[in-house]
Amino acid sequence: VVMMSPDIVMAISLLVLFMLLGISLGFWSLLFSHITFCLPFVVVTVYARLKGFDVKMLEAARDLGASEFTILRKIILPLAMPAVAAGWLLSFTLSM
């Protein structure tokens, strides 16, 4: 399954979209284009990490009396942060 389109196809498509919608080319159009380009890489990286997540840890935390916010702060975020950092580094590298 093809996950992403080539860079030049995406760039030309976004340029045509901006021209048709009458959006001036500037910082905001560049930011939107950059996010559109980098988002699939970050989503795939974080999704792969969260897919292998063991739900039994969440159930154990609930059994021990942890609130949903505590579960998010103490279990989910520390386990997801390496994938978020990897996605950030990948996006940063693609930006250069």
C-alpha positions in Angstrom: 0.0 0.0 0.0 1.4 3.4 -1.0 1.4 5.5 2.1 2.7 8.8 0.8 2.9 10.6 -2.4 6.1 11.9 -3.8 7.2 15.3 -2.6 6.9 17.2 -5.9 3.3 15.9 -6.4 2.3 17.0 -3.0 4.0 20.4 -3.5 2.3 21.1 -6.8 -1.1 19.9 -5.4 -0.8 22.2 -2.5 0.3 25.1 -4.7 -2.7 24.6 -6.9 -5.0 24.4 -3.9 -3.7 27.6 -2.4 -4.1 29.4 -5.8 -7.6 28.1 -6.2 -8.6 29.1 -2.7 -7.0 32.5 -3.1 -4.6 32.0 -0.2 -1.5 34.1 -0.4 1.8 32.3 -0.3 3.6 33.1 2.8 4.4 31.9 6.3 1.1 30.2 7.0 0.9 28.4 3.7 4.5 27.2 4.2 3.6 26.0 7.7 0.5 24.2 6.5 2.5 22.6 3.7 5.3 21.5 6.0 2.8 20.0 8.5 1.1 18.2 5.7 4.4 16.7 4.6 5.7 15.7 8.0 2.5 14.5 9.7 2.4 11.0 8.1 5.9 10.2 9.4 5.0 11.2 12.9 1.7 9.4 12.9 3.2 6.2 11.7 6.0 6.4 14.3 3.7 7.1 17.3 1.0 4.7 16.1 3.6 1.8 15.9 4.6 2.5 19.5 1.0 2.8 20.8 -0.1 -0.3 18.9 2.2 -2.5 21.0 1.0 -0.9 24.2 -0.1 -3.4 26.9 -3.6 -2.5 28.1 -3.2 -4.7 31.2 -1.0 -1.9 32.7 -3.9 0.5 32.5 -6.3 -2.0 34.1 -3.8 -2.6 36.9 -3.5 1.1 37.5 -7.3 1.5 37.6 -7.5 -1.4 40.1 -5.0 0.3 42.3 -7.1 3.5 42.3 -5.4 5.7 39.8 -7.5 8.4 38.1 -7.6 8.7 34.3 -5.4 11.8 34.5 -2.9 10.0 36.7 -2.8 7.0 34.2 -2.2 9.4 31.4 0.5 11.4 33.2 2.3 8.5 34.9 1.9 5.6 32.4 0.8 6.6 28.9 2.9 9.7 28.4 6.2 8.2 29.6 5.7 5.2 27.4 4.8 7.3 24.3 7.5 10.0 24.7 10.3 8.1 23.0 8.0 7.7 19.9 7.0 11.4 20.0 10.7 12.3 20.3 11.6 10.0 17.4 8.8 11.6 15.3 10.0 15.1 16.2 13.6 14.2 15.2 12.3 12.6 12.0 10.3 15.7 11.1 13.3 17.9 12.0 15.5 15.9 9.7 13.0 16.1 6.9 12.9 19.8 7.3 16.5 20.3 6.5 
